[in-house]
């Protein structure tokens, strides 16, 4: 019964959000009927309804109500309670409901945070988005569907890959990022409709973009970390279509953050900012479509259904083509005469934007290319792999790193004094020599990627620290304080790049066969296969191997497992990882080849943690910046 | 100038949406394989009966079919009698990949119902299966006389499917 109530809540939310989305239409027909005061109460109602609906679904999981098809397919009676709860977003239907709920939360936050809503139709545009996604859920992906009359006894089980802590938080945070991009989109479209794209609009929009980007960064980071230890391959990024679907909106959002600065401070790039906010949201919708329609297959792909694909593509078309039509016809702003030179901050930001957007388009192209190829070459399939993306990303990384630094030193309009760049070059060169020497002494080898990452690390780190031109120490610190957010985020990219370069240079990987008691030596470390035991848990059984690793400095044990989940017939590897600041020791258990003879994969990953540490700095910096911007504009 | 610039994104996205609709319609349910006309992937796995460590070189009798199966796969039992028939066909060799399964149960099943395979590769984690792009069981691949993958079939292997898709590559 309560399940039907949950569905009823969802339908009510759909109907009310539809009514709320009509406000601008009514207003455009009759200038006297301004119903914008209705938008806020409607958003509150829709929020409460979707909250109740989601709570009921979570409740159904907690009481193992296997009469609900979605629960039966994604949970199991033996599943620990916290995984039962997170199983709510373990598949398509529930994660869609979560997405909708989070979008409602953003909308609620928007109407609470923005002061003057008397003429603001942003909320109404958000309600349109909410309406379409609820309709999509209700008509094609209903999580409340019953499985009657035969009720299964104990459920199929949550995919074992997803039975993991990082997974319980990865989707909500990532979706907060995705859904958050709807706010700048809605603000842009409403400002276009009301001809109010101006500096004030840019100032109001920027903290929202920053906040959404913060969540997006954090969500992607957690996803990458999860893939690293849970998939057992030891990689941190796979250029999988779903990863790209998150990365491309991120690139657009970062471009948007920077172009909004110019729009706010100088009044330039306003069209460009509007376009970017449309692009960022479009890319997150396109990502959703690609993943959920089954048009591309990937590790993340959810259940496939052509009907869903058509519906989602319809939604995509409506919002993207609709907003672009408004953009190209409503938009009467003349592109402003330049008023800046090639040695200005504006120009630096412009190049930064072009780089980010082209990179985003190139990645999206790589993701779609298999489809294009299949259509042209009569059904033959091809996959665009690592080499394409790895080659692609290097020039962009170099360009973006240098631009970041140069733009920090440039002034608005025109930079008079470029001597500081000379000082930066000298300092960077010296610092770089020191770092390269240390790396050579420690690792005894240098590679293209390690040298390149050191160059970029040096220039970004020193560039950020030297960009504060104040000589006095107290003033210098005060200046850093006012720019804490952006400085942290920028320095984060330095650590990230260093991690990426060093992992690809100084990592070791071996596939080996060992019998019990045997020792394998890898890069000065002795890996001893100590023992293997069988173990039984409520929801799986496992082979558990123990290694003792010894090197000059210390010794430690590593446990790696292979689990068999009977309810879903899946085998899962649990990698044994010993994390340290400098190196990760990583062992995965393979096959049993004979009694007590097993195959293993042994890896040593250098500076791999720095990748996520850098990304976390970016996240924190972005959040700080968002908070500052909210405070400054609301003062 | 301004007009062209602001309408360019619209044009690009209209083309994108139109092609996506076409892709969506084109999306035939037939799963093609990237591996058609490619070499069979390398692997190092033990045989199901633990008798030896197998690699690509052990698949020596060309042409052959290799069938992905498991005890938990109901459709595999449907195609089992036909595989038993193929076992007696002198023109083709039948190998198996035991996919994400329990070794003991798999051997039991073969004991009870008969073993159509020259041998089965034991692939509990789906390592070889991943390289083959396997979606689930059953799936059957045909490797021709030249050692290249010719056919990929998902779902039960029936005499009709055999006639239609496989026989043309065999003699």
Interface residues (C-beta under 8 A of the other chain):
Chain A: X271 X275 X278 X279 X282 X289 X293 X294 X295 X306 X309 X310 X313 X316 X317 X320 X321 X324 X325 X327 X328 X331 X334 X335 X371 X372 X374 X375 X379 X380 X381 X382 X383 X511 X562 X564 X569 X570 X571 X573 X590 X591 X592 X593 X594 X599
Chain B: X1 X2 X3 X5 X6 X7 X9 X10 X13 X14 X17 X19 X20 X21 X22 X23 X24 X26 X27 X28 X30 X32 X33 X34 X36 X44 X45 X46 X50 X53 X70 X72 X100 X101 X102 X122 X124 X125 X126 X127
